[in-house]
Amino acid sequence: MHEVSVVSDLVSAILRELEKYNAQSIEEVTLVIGDMTSLGEEQMSFAYEIVTKGTKLEGSKLVIEKEAVRALCLDCGYEGPVNNIQSDYDDHYIPILSCPKCGGRVKVTAGQTCSVKNLRIVEA
């Protein structure tokens, strides 16, 4: 379960950033998680609850926004979403990394993100 190490790194980075501000507590943390990261929302939420205990983030709400896979075709110039194969797991899709228009080679332009988008801070 690599979600624990990812969440631990994110929380450490957030706490370092909060040292610059007069934050009393954090109400909400919004993450953007790309579909290609293979990070599970439930696992991320569970790990967040555990990792934030005893920190300024304890009790804050974790909001996860999904980022769909998008690509740019290096052959025909198509830019947009890719086709997916449904996996054996609910709500988990496997992206087909070829152009849905011409079948050509693509460069992934979205869907690989794992980042903090927003913090809702209560200042002291």
N, C-alpha and C positions, 0 to 999 in steps of 0.2 A: 504494500500500500504506500506508493510514493506521495500520496496526498499529504501525509503527515510532515514529511520533510519540506514539501513545497509551502505548506501553510506556516511551518515554523520559520522558514526563511522570510516569507512575506511579513509575518508578525514582527520579527526582529527588525526588518527594514522600516516598518511603520513606527515602531517604538523609537528607533533612532531619529526618524524625522520629527516625531512629536517633541523630542527634547528641545527643538528650536522654538516651540510655541508654549504659551501658558495654558495648556490644555488640562482641564479638571478631569474630564472623562471623554469617552468616544461613544456616540450613540449608534453610529452605523458605519460599516465599511462595505464599499461596493467594489467587487472584483469583476474583471472581464476575463472569461475563460473561453478560449478557442476550442472548437470541436476537434481539432487535431491533437490537442494536448492529452487526451484520454484521461482527464481528471474528472472524477465523479463528483457530482454536486453533493450528494448525501455524505460521502466520505470527507469532502472538503469542509462541510458544515460541522460534522462530528469532530474532526481534527481541530477546527477553529475553536470550538467550545473548550476542548482540553488544553490546547496550547496557550490560550489567552487567560487561563485561570491565574489570579494573583497579579495581573497586569492592568494598565489603564484601559485595555480593550475588553476586560472581563465584563460580560453582560451586554456587550454591544451586539447589534444585529448584523449578521453577514448577509449581504445581498449579492447574488451571483447572476451576472448577465452573460448569456451565451453569445459567442461570436461564430457565425457560420463560415464555412470554408468558401473562399472566393479565389478565382484564378484569372490569370492573363495568358491567353494562348500565344505562344511564340511563333506560331505558323500563320493563323488567320486573324489574330488581333482580338478575338472574342474576350470580353471581360465580364465576369459575373460568377454566379454560383456554379458549383460542379454537381454532377450526379452522385448519388450515394447508393450503397448496397446496404440493405437492412441486415444487422447482425443478429445473433441469437439472443442478445440482451435488449430489453425494452429501452426505448429512447437512445439507442446507440447506433450510429450509422458509420459506415466505412466509406470515406470519400474516394471516388474514382478520379485519380489525378491524370486525366487526359481531357482534352477539350470536348465538351458535350456537343459542340457544333461540327467540328471536323475530325476529332479524334487525335489532334496534334499534341505536341509537348506543351506543358503549361508551367508557369511560375506561380506559386501560391502567394496571394497578396493579402489574405486575411484568414483567420482561423487557427493561428499558431500562438495567439496571445495568452499570457497569464500575467495580468497586471492589476494594480490598484487603480481604480478609476476615480474614486471619491471617498472622502472621510467626512463624516458629520461630527464636528468637534464641539464640546461644551467647554467654553473658556472660563477660567477662574476669575 
